[in-house]
Amino acid sequence: MPSPYRALFAEPGTKAFSAAGFLGRMPLSMMGIGVVTMVSQLTGRYGLAGALSATIALSAAAIGPQISRLVDRHGQRRVLRPATLVALAAAAGLLLTAHLGGPDWTLFACAAGIGAVPSLGAMIRSRWAALYRGTPKLHTAYSFESVVDEACFVFGPIISIGLSTAWFPEAGPLLAACFLAAGVFWLTSQHATEPPPHPRERRGGGSALRSPGLRVLVATFAATGTIFGAIDVVTVAFADERGHKAAASVVLALYAAGSCTAGVVFGLMRFAGAPERRWLVGVSAVAVSMIPLLLVGNLPLLAVALFVAGLAIAPTMITTMSLIEEHVPRAQLTEGMTWVSTGLAVGVALGSSVAGWVIDAAGARAGYGVPAVSGAVAVAVGFLGFRRLRRPAAGRGGIVEHHVEREEQHLA
């Protein structure tokens, strides 16, 4: 591991909470694609599979920010454990109902309950922010977490799709639920690195979404999430049409591997310019990288195209986290990060659902038109909201607030 990354773990407890976060985030890449694989195996209905995956994502989008707001007020341990138990119970219901061939409405009801799963990525990043706020190490920490996210997407689909196709259809989502339980309960047992709650903020603070800059980030990432959701479903169907459904996991892993590679390099770099410009360039690169997918005709070419497309993802996500630091109050940092994840979740829901319908109607290759259109929408929203990102508010949780805090400590 390069020295800037090694330096992150000099603080006690950082290795433990990072490892717990990795384990607890594996379901992020395993549950949705696992449900798609499971339902398509059991019923052959990609439309239903995509709709169930979309339901999970939409439910998480609705519930996730509320869970994170409670975390900001009451702490991670008090909130995450009950929320996780609800999600695990719903996951168990979904697997049992799918196995027994229950009616569709019961599948959707259980899928909605899985949305209570907490945003582990936001919880880990808030711990890093509490340790390294206002220092260059925070950029490196956010880069490392993006690499961890992508590592989950490298291994998660391989494990989930592989188990569901080689063992039994419910195996992938079942293991995802086990990872979630282990990760959350391990993380919440670590008190020393848990950010302090802000109970005084419960009155009159309002939602972090009041920030104009945060609204731009959330809207743009809703369109970006549509890309991710569509690619997952379309790639599974694309491989299935060519008689190699299990190979979809390897192709999707290469997509994540491209992002992981870019994230490692990006974390070693230092930037002096405005982060909002780098962010807009990143969003544009993500959109442009979708165009070659419309031209591929076989799995090897698709794998290459997705690896190249992945190179734009992690740098854009890392820059997004830096922008959240500048536009959201410190007492609402976890909620702010979760809102961006919510935007992604809404997009994933829309993308997986629309892509499923397109696949059923016109075939898998036509489905790659969904991420291409979504990329164009993301760029349009990014350009329209660029002005708001150029005006970070004073007294927020990022560099401005840290500078003020240091002056107050000096005067004291």
Beta strands, then each sheet from edge to edge (+ up, - down):
end
